[in-house]
Amino acid sequence: MAHQGSAVVVGVDYGTLSGRAVVVRVHDGAELGSAMHEYKHAVMDRTLDAHAGEVLPPDWALQVPADYIDVLKNAVPAAITAAGVDRADVIGIATDFTACTMVPTTAEGTPLCELKQFADRPHAYVKLWKHHAAQGQADRINALAHERGEMWINRYGGFISSEWEFAKGLQLLEEDPEIYAAMDHWVEAADWIVWQLTGRYVRNACTAGYKGIYQDGAYPSEEFLAALNPDFAGFVREKLEHEIGQLGHRAGALSAEAAAWTGLNKGIAVAVGNVDAHVSAPAANALEPGQMMAIMGTSTCHVMNGETLAEVPGMCGVVHGGIVEGSWGYEAGQSGVGDIFAWYVANQVPGEYTEEAHRRGISVHELLTERAANQQVGEHGLIALDWHSGNRSVLVDHELSGLVVGQTLATRPEDVYRALLEATAFGTRAIVEAFDDAGVPVTELVVAGGLLKNAFLMQTYADVTHLPLSVIASEQGPALGSAIHAAVAAGAYPDVRTAAQAMGRRVVGAYTPDEIAAQRYDALYAEYKVLHDYFGKGVNNVMHQLRRIRREALTTQRKPVPPEPTANETDGAATPLHAAEVLT
């Protein structure tokens, strides 16, 4: 083993569009080098790009598992080179992943999409975390759980998400039973990539608890599953159940094949898999009760440790050992945050803004933020609902959609942009209040992720939530967190808490609430809550109805347009002009 002073570990963070590897020094957490590799197939949400562009139904989001292996082959060696370290000094590697991202595999771990006979079948591919097409199955799981009085449903705020293992698995069974029958394992991508690194399949305690309904040593019963669908009765026993590894533990040793991919030495420690959000808490050394970690990117995941078990309405879950061993780990989240801002810039901003941003050498986001920051709180006269990707917490309803109220002919792009920024802050406040009301008080908001670069957004969150806002000191929070777990798995530290104190770091109180702004935001938040409950709690189901109408429109076969009659068919009358001919 490498000398303690020179020992390094590798953390690999698998995001929605790319993977990043970071080389970290074990004794102090210094980040020595990093590299990123984009997925060749990105996210397939409109067409099955991997097979002749087959059109996908609404709310699908698929990926190609070979893209994950490419990260190991490219980003890891490049990060080692950038760090300038000897590979002999690398004592361990750990990975984190988006969740719930599911891979259907054979008994040996081969993804079904890599089998020739299934290459054109969408259900054979990875279902990314934001695959929301299993909402109908999730609704049935929730309804049946409440009808039967299943105790585990309360550990998830009363609702199972369409993003999770059981809903996606039931959708697979009901829409492509042949793929379901061919599938030996329904595997979280977080565990699949560790399987590829070690040749050993170990299911991690984090996703098993939060996404796999594993509570108090058991999954939902076969009786419950059979009531959903008789063919689903054996889902746990036949497809899902497997050895569970605790976070920070060693899953196995790096195999010869994976060593060749990464350029690392065969036999080094590989840690049990983890989730990008949960693994970030140690990276910020934010593991104490009251410290809510918000990992803000395309979506936001909120995680926090607690000493006791409580039922928080709308939380994504509470799992013992879900973040670190020995504590109750709580999770909540927002399905769309950075995605909403990106959508707005890509689709709703006039060309003159793009031209100004280009001329000044800044991004459109920076231009809009600059203009928005010059406004007083409430000056734009708008309230938005941040549900463009549905609502994960506290409503757990992916059939909800975005809304902006108050627009007039004087409304400008920066007005709407600011309202969307504020809406995501209001969404976080709703989550914080749910935890406070349930007896799990939040005393510090700790932010990681790409969005912390927007100082105006961070100040807005502090003002809206009335909380001091700390920021992680690393730009690669998940990868650093994975590296911390790698150090523990390699035996450099006795546990994750100890490693986090040495290797993790944050800037405490980087933003504090402005009391005047906070009071003004209270008035806006009160209106947000009215709209939140009106559209989100069944008073007005227009958002659900619009989703239904959209799906019907997209899935209805279009009738062929009959050819226009010729001159002979109209008894010598002139052939009607096409619209294009009239316009020209």
C-alpha positions as CSV (number, residue, x, y, z in Angstrom):
1,M,0.0,0.0,0.0
2,A,1.1,3.6,-0.7
3,H,2.6,5.6,2.1
4,Q,-0.2,7.5,4.0
5,G,1.3,10.9,3.0
6,S,1.2,10.1,-0.7
7,A,-1.9,7.9,-0.8
8,V,-4.7,9.0,-3.1
9,V,-8.1,7.8,-4.0
10,V,-10.4,8.3,-7.1
11,G,-14.0,9.4,-6.9
12,V,-16.2,9.0,-10.0
13,D,-19.4,11.0,-10.2
14,Y,-22.0,9.8,-12.7
15,G,-24.4,12.7,-13.6
16,T,-27.3,13.0,-16.0
17,L,-25.1,13.9,-19.1
18,S,-21.6,13.0,-18.1
19,G,-19.2,11.4,-15.7
20,R,-16.4,13.1,-13.8
21,A,-13.4,11.5,-12.1
22,V,-11.4,13.3,-9.3
23,V,-8.1,12.3,-7.7
24,V,-8.0,13.2,-4.1
25,R,-5.2,13.1,-1.5
26,V,-6.2,10.9,1.4
27,H,-4.8,12.8,4.4
28,D,-6.3,16.2,3.7
29,G,-8.8,15.9,0.9
30,A,-6.9,18.0,-1.6
31,E,-8.2,17.6,-5.1
32,L,-5.1,17.0,-7.3
33,G,-6.7,16.4,-10.7
34,S,-10.0,15.8,-12.5
35,A,-11.4,14.9,-15.9
36,M,-14.9,14.7,-17.4
37,H,-16.3,12.5,-20.2
38,E,-19.7,13.2,-21.8
39,Y,-22.1,10.3,-22.6
40,K,-22.2,9.6,-26.3
41,H,-25.9,9.0,-26.3
42,A,-26.8,11.6,-23.6
43,V,-30.4,11.2,-22.6
44,M,-32.8,9.6,-25.0
45,D,-36.2,11.2,-24.2
46,R,-37.7,11.6,-27.6
47,T,-36.2,8.9,-29.8
48,L,-34.3,5.7,-29.2
49,D,-31.1,7.1,-30.8
50,A,-29.3,3.9,-30.2
51,H,-31.5,2.1,-32.7
52,A,-32.7,4.0,-35.8
53,G,-34.4,6.9,-33.9
54,E,-37.6,5.0,-32.8
55,V,-40.0,7.6,-31.3
56,L,-40.4,7.3,-27.6
57,P,-43.7,7.9,-25.7
58,P,-44.1,11.0,-23.5
59,D,-42.2,11.2,-20.2
60,W,-39.6,8.6,-21.1
61,A,-35.9,9.1,-20.4
62,L,-33.4,6.3,-21.3
63,Q,-29.6,5.9,-21.4
64,V,-27.1,3.5,-22.8
65,P,-25.0,1.6,-20.2
66,A,-21.9,1.4,-22.4
67,D,-21.6,5.2,-22.0
68,Y,-20.9,4.6,-18.3
69,I,-18.0,2.3,-19.1
70,D,-16.6,4.9,-21.4
71,V,-16.3,7.2,-18.4
72,L,-14.0,4.7,-16.7
73,K,-12.0,4.3,-19.9
74,N,-11.5,8.0,-20.5
75,A,-12.1,10.2,-17.4
76,V,-10.2,8.1,-14.9
77,P,-6.9,7.8,-16.8
78,A,-7.2,11.4,-17.8
79,A,-7.7,12.5,-14.1
80,I,-4.7,10.4,-13.0
81,T,-2.6,12.1,-15.7
82,A,-3.9,15.6,-14.7
83,A,-3.1,14.9,-11.0
84,G,0.5,13.8,-11.9
85,V,0.4,10.9,-9.4
86,D,1.8,7.4,-9.6
87,R,-1.0,4.9,-10.0
88,A,0.8,2.8,-7.3
89,D,-0.3,5.5,-4.9
90,V,-4.0,5.0,-5.7
91,I,-5.5,2.8,-2.8
92,G,-9.2,2.9,-3.7
93,I,-11.9,4.0,-6.1
94,A,-15.6,4.8,-5.4
95,T,-18.5,5.8,-7.5
96,D,-21.8,7.7,-7.1
97,F,-24.8,7.8,-9.5
98,T,-28.0,9.5,-10.3
99,A,-31.0,7.6,-8.7
100,C,-33.3,6.0,-9.3
101,T,-31.6,4.9,-12.5
102,M,-32.3,1.2,-13.4
103,V,-30.6,-1.3,-15.6
104,P,-32.3,-4.6,-16.6
105,T,-29.6,-7.3,-16.9
106,T,-28.9,-11.0,-17.3
107,A,-27.6,-13.1,-14.4
108,E,-24.1,-12.1,-15.4
109,G,-24.8,-8.4,-15.4
110,T,-25.1,-7.9,-19.2
111,P,-27.7,-5.1,-19.9
112,L,-30.5,-6.5,-22.0
113,C,-30.1,-3.7,-24.6
114,E,-26.7,-5.2,-25.5
115,L,-28.4,-8.4,-26.6
116,K,-29.0,-8.3,-30.3
117,Q,-32.6,-9.5,-30.0
118,F,-33.5,-6.7,-27.7
119,A,-31.6,-3.8,-29.2
120,D,-34.7,-2.2,-30.6
121,R,-36.8,-2.5,-27.4
122,P,-36.9,0.6,-25.3
123,H,-37.6,-1.3,-22.1
124,A,-34.3,-3.1,-22.5
125,Y,-32.4,0.2,-21.9
126,V,-31.5,2.1,-18.8
127,K,-34.4,4.0,-17.3
128,L,-32.9,7.3,-16.1
129,W,-34.0,8.9,-12.8
130,K,-36.2,11.3,-14.7
131,H,-38.1,8.7,-16.5
132,H,-41.6,9.6,-15.3
133,A,-43.7,7.3,-17.6
134,A,-44.5,5.0,-14.7
135,Q,-46.8,7.5,-12.9
136,G,-49.8,5.3,-13.4
137,Q,-48.0,2.4,-11.7
138,A,-46.9,4.6,-8.9
139,D,-50.4,5.8,-8.3
140,R,-51.6,2.2,-8.0
141,I,-48.8,1.3,-5.6
142,N,-49.7,4.3,-3.4
143,A,-53.4,3.7,-3.5
144,L,-53.0,0.0,-2.6
145,A,-50.5,0.7,0.2
146,H,-52.9,3.1,1.9
147,E,-55.9,0.8,1.3
148,R,-54.0,-2.0,3.0
149,G,-52.5,0.1,5.7
150,E,-48.9,-0.8,4.7
151,M,-46.7,0.8,7.4
152,W,-43.7,1.3,5.0
153,I,-45.6,4.0,3.0
154,N,-45.2,6.4,5.9
155,R,-41.5,6.2,5.7
156,Y,-41.8,7.8,2.2
157,G,-44.0,10.7,3.2
158,G,-47.1,8.8,2.1
159,F,-46.2,8.5,-1.6
160,I,-44.0,6.3,-3.8
161,S,-42.5,8.2,-6.8
162,S,-42.8,7.2,-10.4
163,E,-39.0,7.4,-10.5
164,W,-38.5,4.5,-8.2
165,E,-37.6,0.8,-8.6
166,F,-41.1,-0.7,-8.1
167,A,-43.0,1.7,-10.3
168,K,-40.5,1.4,-13.1
169,G,-40.4,-2.4,-12.7
170,L,-44.2,-2.7,-12.8
171,Q,-44.3,-0.6,-15.9
172,L,-41.7,-2.9,-17.6
173,L,-43.8,-6.0,-16.7
174,E,-47.0,-4.5,-18.0
175,E,-45.7,-2.9,-21.2
176,D,-43.1,-5.5,-22.3
177,P,-43.5,-8.8,-20.4
178,E,-41.0,-10.5,-22.7
179,I,-38.2,-8.2,-21.5
180,Y,-39.4,-8.6,-17.9
181,A,-39.2,-12.4,-18.3
182,A,-35.7,-12.2,-19.8
183,M,-34.4,-9.9,-17.0
184,D,-32.6,-11.7,-14.2
185,H,-31.7,-8.6,-12.2
186,W,-33.3,-5.2,-11.9
187,V,-30.2,-3.2,-10.9
188,E,-29.6,0.3,-9.8
189,A,-26.9,1.9,-12.0
190,A,-25.1,2.8,-8.8
191,D,-24.6,-0.9,-8.2
192,W,-24.2,-2.0,-11.8
193,I,-21.1,0.1,-12.3
194,V,-19.6,-1.3,-9.1
195,W,-20.4,-4.8,-10.5
196,Q,-18.4,-3.9,-13.6
197,L,-15.5,-2.7,-11.5
198,T,-15.3,-5.7,-9.3
199,G,-17.2,-8.6,-11.0
200,R,-19.3,-8.8,-7.8
201,Y,-22.9,-7.6,-7.4
202,V,-23.5,-5.8,-4.1
203,R,-26.7,-3.8,-3.6
204,N,-26.1,-0.5,-1.7
205,A,-28.1,0.4,1.4
206,C,-28.9,3.9,0.2
207,T,-30.8,3.1,-3.0
208,A,-32.3,-0.1,-1.4
209,G,-33.8,2.0,1.3
210,Y,-34.8,5.2,-0.5
211,K,-35.7,3.8,-4.0
212,G,-36.3,0.1,-3.3
213,I,-38.8,0.3,-0.3
214,Y,-36.4,-1.7,1.9
215,Q,-37.4,-0.9,5.5
216,D,-36.6,-2.8,8.7
217,G,-35.0,-5.6,6.8
218,A,-37.8,-6.3,4.4
219,Y,-39.3,-5.3,1.1
220,P,-43.1,-5.1,0.3
221,S,-44.7,-8.6,0.6
222,E,-45.5,-10.9,-2.2
223,E,-49.1,-10.6,-1.3
224,F,-49.0,-6.9,-1.8
225,L,-47.2,-7.3,-5.1
226,A,-49.6,-9.9,-6.3
227,A,-52.5,-7.5,-5.6
228,L,-50.9,-5.0,-8.0
229,N,-50.5,-7.6,-10.7
230,P,-50.4,-11.4,-10.2
231,D,-47.3,-11.6,-12.4
232,F,-45.5,-9.1,-10.2
233,A,-45.7,-11.3,-7.1
234,G,-42.2,-12.6,-7.4
235,F,-40.5,-9.3,-8.4
236,V,-38.5,-9.0,-5.2
237,R,-37.5,-12.6,-4.9
238,E,-36.8,-13.1,-8.6
239,K,-35.5,-9.7,-9.8
240,L,-34.6,-7.4,-7.0
241,E,-33.4,-8.9,-3.8
242,H,-29.7,-9.2,-3.3
243,E,-26.9,-8.8,-0.7
244,I,-26.8,-5.3,0.7
245,G,-23.6,-3.5,1.5
246,Q,-23.3,-0.6,3.9
247,L,-22.0,2.8,2.8
248,G,-18.3,3.2,3.0
249,H,-17.7,-0.5,3.1
250,R,-15.6,-2.4,0.6
251,A,-17.6,-4.0,-2.2
252,G,-14.7,-5.9,-3.6
253,A,-11.4,-5.5,-5.4
254,L,-10.7,-3.9,-8.8
255,S,-10.8,-6.6,-11.4
256,A,-8.2,-7.1,-14.1
257,E,-10.6,-6.0,-16.8
258,A,-11.5,-2.8,-14.9
259,A,-7.9,-2.2,-14.1
260,A,-7.2,-2.2,-17.9
261,W,-10.0,0.3,-18.4
262,T,-8.9,2.7,-15.8
263,G,-5.1,2.3,-15.8
264,L,-5.3,1.6,-12.0
265,N,-3.8,-1.4,-10.3
266,K,-5.7,-4.6,-10.0
267,G,-6.9,-5.4,-6.5
268,I,-7.3,-1.9,-5.0
269,A,-10.4,-1.3,-2.9
270,V,-13.8,-0.5,-4.6
271,A,-16.4,1.0,-2.3
272,V,-20.1,0.1,-2.1
273,G,-22.1,2.2,-4.6
274,N,-23.8,5.4,-3.6
275,V,-26.0,8.2,-4.8
276,D,-24.7,11.6,-6.0
277,A,-26.8,13.6,-3.5
278,H,-26.2,11.5,-0.4
279,V,-22.5,11.1,-1.0
280,S,-22.1,14.9,-1.1
281,A,-22.9,15.4,2.6
282,P,-19.5,14.0,3.8
283,A,-17.8,16.2,1.1
284,A,-19.1,19.3,2.8
285,N,-18.6,17.8,6.3
286,A,-22.3,18.3,6.8
287,L,-23.4,15.2,8.7
288,E,-24.9,16.6,11.9
289,P,-28.6,16.8,12.6
290,G,-30.1,20.1,11.4
291,Q,-27.7,20.5,8.5
292,M,-29.8,20.1,5.3
293,M,-27.7,19.5,2.3
294,A,-29.1,20.8,-1.0
295,I,-27.4,19.4,-4.1
296,M,-28.5,21.9,-6.7
297,G,-28.1,21.1,-10.4
298,T,-30.7,20.1,-13.0
299,S,-32.8,19.0,-10.0
300,T,-32.2,19.4,-6.3
301,C,-31.9,16.7,-3.7
302,H,-32.2,17.6,-0.1
303,V,-30.6,15.2,2.4
304,M,-30.1,15.4,6.2
305,N,-29.2,13.2,9.1
306,G,-31.4,12.9,12.2
307,E,-31.0,11.1,15.5
308,T,-34.6,9.9,15.6
309,L,-37.2,8.5,13.3
310,A,-40.0,10.9,12.2
311,E,-42.6,10.8,9.4
312,V,-42.3,13.9,7.2
313,P,-45.1,14.4,4.8
314,G,-43.9,14.3,1.2
315,M,-40.3,13.3,2.0
316,C,-38.7,10.9,-0.5
317,G,-37.7,8.6,2.4
318,V,-36.1,8.1,5.7
319,V,-33.5,5.2,5.9
320,H,-31.4,4.1,8.8
321,G,-27.8,4.3,7.5
322,G,-29.0,6.0,4.3
323,I,-26.3,8.7,4.5
324,V,-24.0,7.4,7.2
325,E,-24.1,4.4,9.4
326,G,-25.8,4.9,12.7
327,S,-28.1,7.8,11.8
328,W,-31.5,8.2,10.2
329,G,-31.0,9.7,6.7
330,Y,-33.8,11.9,5.4
331,E,-34.3,12.7,1.7
332,A,-36.5,15.2,-0.1
333,G,-36.2,16.8,-3.5
334,Q,-37.3,19.0,-6.3
335,S,-37.5,17.4,-9.8
336,G,-36.7,20.5,-11.7
337,V,-34.4,23.4,-10.8
338,G,-31.5,24.0,-13.2
339,D,-33.5,22.2,-15.9
340,I,-36.2,24.9,-15.6
341,F,-33.7,27.8,-16.0
342,A,-32.1,26.0,-19.0
343,W,-35.5,25.4,-20.6
344,Y,-36.5,29.1,-20.2
345,V,-33.2,30.3,-21.7
346,A,-33.4,27.8,-24.6
347,N,-37.0,28.5,-25.5
348,Q,-38.4,31.8,-24.1
349,V,-35.7,34.5,-24.5
350,P,-35.7,36.8,-27.5
351,G,-32.7,37.0,-29.8
352,E,-31.7,40.5,-28.7
353,Y,-30.8,39.1,-25.3
354,T,-28.7,36.4,-26.8
355,E,-26.9,38.9,-29.0
356,E,-26.2,41.2,-26.1
357,A,-24.8,38.3,-24.0
358,H,-22.6,37.2,-26.9
359,R,-21.4,40.8,-27.5
360,R,-20.5,41.2,-23.8
361,G,-18.9,37.7,-23.5
362,I,-21.3,36.4,-20.9
363,S,-24.0,33.7,-20.9
364,V,-27.7,34.5,-21.3
365,H,-28.1,33.1,-17.7
366,E,-25.6,35.7,-16.5
367,L,-27.3,38.5,-18.4
368,L,-30.8,37.6,-17.1
369,T,-29.5,37.2,-13.5
370,E,-27.8,40.6,-13.7
371,R,-31.0,42.3,-14.8
372,A,-33.1,40.4,-12.3
373,A,-30.8,41.2,-9.4
374,N,-31.4,44.9,-10.1
375,Q,-35.1,44.6,-9.2
376,Q,-36.7,45.0,-5.8
377,V,-38.4,42.0,-4.3
378,G,-41.9,41.7,-5.9
379,E,-41.2,44.3,-8.6
380,H,-42.0,41.9,-11.4
381,G,-45.4,41.2,-10.1
382,L,-45.2,37.5,-10.7
383,I,-45.5,34.2,-8.9
384,A,-44.3,30.9,-10.5
385,L,-44.8,27.3,-9.6
386,D,-41.6,25.3,-10.1
387,W,-43.3,22.1,-11.4
388,H,-42.0,21.9,-15.0
389,S,-40.7,18.4,-14.2
390,G,-43.5,17.7,-11.7
391,N,-43.2,17.9,-7.9
392,R,-41.1,15.4,-6.0
393,S,-41.5,16.9,-2.5
394,V,-43.8,17.6,-0.8
395,L,-46.6,16.7,-3.2
396,V,-44.9,13.7,-4.9
397,D,-46.8,14.2,-8.1
398,H,-45.1,14.2,-11.5
399,E,-48.4,15.0,-13.3
400,L,-48.1,18.6,-12.1
401,S,-46.7,21.2,-14.4
402,G,-45.2,24.7,-14.3
403,L,-47.2,27.9,-14.0
404,V,-46.5,31.7,-14.0
405,V,-49.2,34.1,-12.7
406,G,-49.2,37.8,-13.1
407,Q,-47.8,38.3,-16.6
408,T,-48.8,41.4,-18.5
409,L,-47.8,43.0,-21.8
410,A,-45.1,44.8,-19.8
411,T,-43.5,41.6,-18.5
412,R,-39.9,41.2,-19.6
413,P,-37.8,38.1,-19.9
414,E,-35.8,38.9,-16.8
415,D,-39.0,39.2,-14.8
416,V,-40.1,35.6,-15.6
417,Y,-36.5,34.4,-15.1
418,R,-36.4,35.9,-11.6
419,A,-39.8,34.5,-10.8
420,L,-38.6,31.0,-11.8
421,L,-35.5,31.4,-9.6
422,E,-37.7,32.5,-6.7
423,A,-40.1,29.6,-7.3
424,T,-37.4,27.0,-6.7
425,A,-36.5,28.8,-3.5
426,F,-40.1,28.7,-2.4
427,G,-40.1,25.0,-3.2
428,T,-37.2,24.5,-0.9
429,R,-38.9,26.5,1.8
430,A,-41.9,24.2,1.6
431,I,-39.6,21.2,2.1
432,V,-37.9,22.9,5.1
433,E,-41.2,23.8,6.7
434,A,-42.4,20.2,6.3
435,F,-39.3,18.9,8.2
436,D,-39.7,21.6,10.9
437,D,-43.4,20.8,11.4
438,A,-42.6,17.1,11.7
439,G,-40.0,17.6,14.5
440,V,-36.9,17.4,12.4
441,P,-35.7,21.0,12.5
442,V,-33.5,22.5,9.8
443,T,-30.9,25.0,11.2
444,E,-28.4,25.3,8.3
445,L,-28.8,25.0,4.6
446,V,-25.6,23.7,2.9
447,V,-25.5,23.9,-0.9
448,A,-23.5,21.9,-3.4
449,G,-23.7,21.6,-7.1
450,G,-23.3,23.8,-10.2
451,L,-25.9,26.3,-9.2
452,L,-24.0,27.6,-6.2
453,K,-22.0,29.7,-8.7
454,N,-25.0,32.0,-9.0
455,A,-24.5,34.3,-6.0
456,F,-27.9,36.0,-6.6
457,L,-29.7,32.7,-6.5
458,M,-27.9,31.7,-3.3
459,Q,-28.8,35.0,-1.6
460,T,-32.4,34.5,-2.7
461,Y,-32.5,31.0,-1.0
462,A,-31.1,32.5,2.2
463,D,-33.7,35.3,2.1
464,V,-36.6,33.0,1.3
465,T,-35.8,30.3,3.8
466,H,-34.6,32.6,6.6
467,L,-31.7,30.3,7.0
468,P,-27.9,30.8,7.0
469,L,-26.6,29.3,3.8
470,S,-23.2,27.5,3.7
471,V,-21.5,26.3,0.6
472,I,-19.3,23.3,-0.1
473,A,-15.7,24.3,-0.7
474,S,-15.4,21.9,-3.7
475,E,-16.7,22.3,-7.2
476,Q,-16.9,18.5,-7.4
477,G,-18.9,17.6,-4.3
478,P,-20.2,14.2,-5.3
479,A,-16.9,13.0,-6.7
480,L,-15.1,14.3,-3.5
481,G,-17.7,12.5,-1.5
482,S,-17.1,9.3,-3.4
483,A,-13.4,9.7,-2.8
484,I,-14.0,10.0,0.9
485,H,-15.9,6.7,0.7
486,A,-13.0,5.1,-1.2
487,A,-10.6,6.1,1.5
488,V,-12.8,4.4,4.1
489,A,-13.2,1.3,2.0
490,A,-9.4,1.2,1.6
491,G,-9.0,1.3,5.4
492,A,-7.4,4.8,5.6
493,Y,-10.1,5.9,8.0
494,P,-12.4,3.9,10.4
495,D,-15.6,5.4,9.2
496,V,-17.1,8.1,6.9
497,R,-17.6,10.6,9.7
498,T,-14.0,10.6,10.6
499,A,-12.9,10.8,6.9
500,A,-15.3,13.7,6.3
501,Q,-13.7,15.7,9.1
502,A,-10.3,15.3,7.5
503,M,-11.3,15.4,3.8
504,G,-14.6,17.4,3.6
505,R,-15.0,21.1,3.9
506,R,-17.6,24.0,3.5
507,V,-17.7,27.7,3.9
508,V,-20.0,28.3,6.9
509,G,-22.6,31.1,6.6
510,A,-21.5,32.2,3.2
511,Y,-24.9,33.9,2.8
512,T,-27.1,35.1,5.5
513,P,-30.7,36.4,5.2
514,D,-31.4,40.0,4.5
515,E,-34.2,40.8,6.9
516,I,-36.0,43.3,4.7
517,A,-35.9,41.1,1.7
518,A,-36.9,38.1,3.8
519,Q,-40.0,39.9,5.0
520,R,-41.0,40.9,1.5
521,Y,-40.5,37.3,0.3
522,D,-42.8,36.1,3.1
523,A,-45.7,37.9,1.4
524,L,-44.8,36.3,-2.0
525,Y,-44.4,32.9,-0.4
526,A,-47.9,33.2,1.1
527,E,-49.3,33.6,-2.4
528,Y,-47.1,30.7,-3.6
529,K,-48.5,28.5,-1.0
530,V,-52.1,29.4,-2.1
531,L,-51.3,28.4,-5.6
532,H,-49.3,25.4,-4.4
533,D,-52.3,24.0,-2.5
534,Y,-54.9,25.0,-5.1
535,F,-53.2,23.2,-8.0
536,G,-51.2,20.6,-6.1
537,K,-53.7,19.2,-3.6
538,G,-56.7,18.4,-5.8
539,V,-58.7,21.6,-5.6
540,N,-58.2,22.2,-9.3
541,N,-56.9,19.2,-11.4
542,V,-56.4,21.1,-14.6
543,M,-52.7,20.2,-14.7
544,H,-53.6,16.5,-14.6
545,Q,-56.2,16.9,-17.3
546,L,-53.8,18.8,-19.6
547,R,-51.3,15.9,-19.2
548,R,-54.0,13.4,-20.1
549,I,-55.1,15.4,-23.1
550,R,-51.5,15.8,-24.3
551,R,-50.8,12.1,-24.0
552,E,-54.0,11.3,-26.0
553,A,-53.0,13.7,-28.7
554,L,-49.5,12.3,-28.9
555,T,-50.5,8.7,-29.0
556,T,-53.5,9.0,-31.3
557,Q,-52.7,7.9,-34.8
558,R,-53.0,10.8,-37.2
559,K,-55.5,10.3,-40.0
560,P,-53.9,10.7,-43.5
561,V,-54.8,13.9,-45.3
562,P,-56.8,13.2,-48.5
563,P,-55.2,14.5,-51.7
564,E,-56.7,17.7,-53.1
565,P,-58.9,17.2,-56.1
566,T,-57.4,17.7,-59.6
567,A,-58.9,20.0,-62.2
568,N,-60.7,17.1,-63.8
569,E,-62.2,16.0,-60.4
570,T,-63.6,19.5,-59.9
571,D,-65.4,19.6,-63.3
572,G,-62.9,22.0,-64.7
573,A,-62.7,24.3,-61.7
574,A,-59.3,25.7,-60.8
575,T,-57.2,23.7,-58.4
576,P,-57.2,25.4,-55.0
577,L,-54.0,27.1,-54.0
578,H,-51.8,25.7,-51.2
579,A,-51.3,28.0,-48.3
580,A,-47.6,28.3,-49.2
581,E,-48.5,29.5,-52.7
582,V,-50.8,32.1,-51.3
583,L,-48.2,33.4,-48.9
584,T,-45.6,33.7,-51.7
